[in-house]
Structure formats: structure tokens, C-alpha cells
Amino acid sequence: MADKSFDLLSMGRSSIDLYSNDIGAPFTEITSFGAFVGGCPTNVSVGTRRLGLRSVLLSGLGDDLVGDFLFQFLEKEGVETRFMPRKRDFAPVRSFLELSLPTGSSGLLPPGLCRY
């Protein structure tokens, strides 16, 4: 039986999620955001890698600072990134989220910032 190279292959989008640091503030009054890596397949790849599986992610990234942020995070986490092409003029997905208490969170995805 041949040795398998990976335990898990995830395919799909990678994004940068910007969460408000001003919990409970209306969106127009937010003063700063924290940046986190997002996208379901990306989160699955990172989570399974942290559990000890050999994870690979197939996802396109922009050739820009957001792409650098995502790529460096994934490499640091040990997710295999060799199948992640960097594309010029590729608009990354950016999710802006405000935390509204006590009802939970509401997500805002500005139009024109994502391309599939």
C-alpha cells in the first residue's frame, strides 16, 4: 500500500475577517478591528493541522498584503501551501463584523470586495 501524502485536502476560499475591537459599539462608531484568517476550508485546514493531521489547502490568494497575511499564517500553522497560487489583481474576500450585545454578531460584507 502506498504511503499517502496528506490526511486532508480542503478546497475553497480564504479570507481575512476583520472583527470590531469595540464590542457593542454601532458600526459607525467602531475605531479599530482585529484581523483574523477566515473561510471555512481554511479554518478546517488549520484546525485539523492543530490536531496533528497533515492538511493541505487548495485556494487562490491575491498577490498583495492580504494574500501575504493569509499565506504567512498558514505556513506558520504548518498547513501545506504549495497548491495555493498567488494571482495579480485578485480581490480577496474581506469580512467586516461587529459584535452586537446581547443578540450576538452581525456580519457585513461590503459589495464589490469579493470575487469568486
Legacy VTK file of the C-alpha trace (Angstrom):
# vtk DataFile Version 3.0
C-alpha trace
ASCII
DATASET POLYDATA
POINTS 116 float
0.000 0.000 0.000
1.380 3.402 -0.979
2.040 5.988 1.708
-0.423 8.862 1.483
0.994 12.369 1.415
-1.875 14.125 3.199
-4.685 13.275 5.565
-6.974 16.083 4.419
-7.432 18.272 1.357
-9.638 21.345 1.744
-10.683 23.448 -1.246
-12.336 26.855 -1.281
-11.958 30.446 -0.292
-9.561 32.024 2.154
-10.431 35.386 3.606
-9.425 37.990 6.104
-12.040 38.572 8.805
-11.939 41.954 10.498
-13.663 41.863 13.893
-14.512 45.030 15.731
-12.451 45.631 18.853
-15.250 47.910 20.132
-17.747 45.322 21.340
-21.284 46.681 21.439
-20.479 49.867 19.510
-22.619 50.723 16.473
-20.761 50.068 13.231
-20.369 53.779 12.504
-18.580 54.257 15.843
-16.054 51.425 15.563
-12.495 52.683 15.948
-10.446 49.552 15.273
-10.582 45.973 14.042
-8.615 42.806 14.757
-7.528 40.793 11.707
-8.062 37.023 11.604
-7.824 34.319 8.964
-11.206 33.047 7.784
-13.043 30.952 5.238
-14.473 27.538 6.070
-11.910 25.385 4.190
-9.093 27.499 5.594
-10.373 27.106 9.153
-10.798 23.345 8.650
-7.223 23.051 7.353
-5.818 24.937 10.335
-7.965 23.078 12.877
-7.088 19.639 11.558
-3.402 20.570 11.387
-3.537 21.617 15.037
-4.993 18.169 15.771
-1.956 16.558 14.146
-3.264 15.729 10.667
-1.309 16.520 7.509
-3.524 19.187 5.938
-3.302 20.787 2.515
-5.332 23.767 1.302
-6.220 24.455 -2.318
-7.211 28.121 -2.502
-6.206 31.101 -4.611
-4.704 34.181 -2.969
-4.111 37.675 -4.214
-0.565 38.857 -4.796
-0.992 41.610 -2.213
-0.618 42.288 1.518
-3.808 40.379 2.403
-2.504 37.373 0.481
0.816 37.701 2.337
-1.042 37.814 5.676
-3.016 34.654 4.869
-0.057 32.779 3.367
2.284 33.508 6.285
-0.349 32.494 8.834
-0.966 29.168 7.073
2.738 28.430 6.759
3.253 29.212 10.441
0.411 26.802 11.298
2.012 24.056 9.204
-0.714 23.827 6.551
0.670 22.777 3.155
0.518 25.844 0.885
2.190 24.684 -2.324
-1.193 24.375 -4.088
-2.158 27.995 -3.420
-1.478 30.137 -6.487
-0.920 33.864 -5.997
-2.855 35.898 -8.566
-2.347 39.505 -9.527
-5.484 41.681 -9.498
-7.319 39.080 -7.390
-9.598 40.789 -4.882
-9.523 38.904 -1.586
-12.660 38.401 0.471
-12.796 40.792 3.408
-15.465 40.259 6.036
-16.221 43.100 8.452
-18.007 42.046 11.629
-19.426 43.991 14.512
-20.347 42.308 17.778
-23.772 43.415 18.955
-24.685 42.546 22.520
-26.749 40.731 23.746
-28.114 39.329 20.473
-24.844 38.025 19.008
-22.949 39.141 15.939
-23.956 40.558 12.603
-21.767 40.293 9.552
-21.286 42.960 6.932
-19.684 42.092 3.608
-19.148 45.272 1.603
-20.217 44.989 -2.036
-17.521 44.815 -4.660
-14.827 43.438 -2.345
-15.206 39.792 -3.231
-14.854 37.932 -6.495
-15.438 34.198 -6.935
LINES 1 117
116 0 1 2 3 4 5 6 7 8 9 10 11 12 13 14 15 16 17 18 19 20 21 22 23 24 25 26 27 28 29 30 31 32 33 34 35 36 37 38 39 40 41 42 43 44 45 46 47 48 49 50 51 52 53 54 55 56 57 58 59 60 61 62 63 64 65 66 67 68 69 70 71 72 73 74 75 76 77 78 79 80 81 82 83 84 85 86 87 88 89 90 91 92 93 94 95 96 97 98 99 100 101 102 103 104 105 106 107 108 109 110 111 112 113 114 115
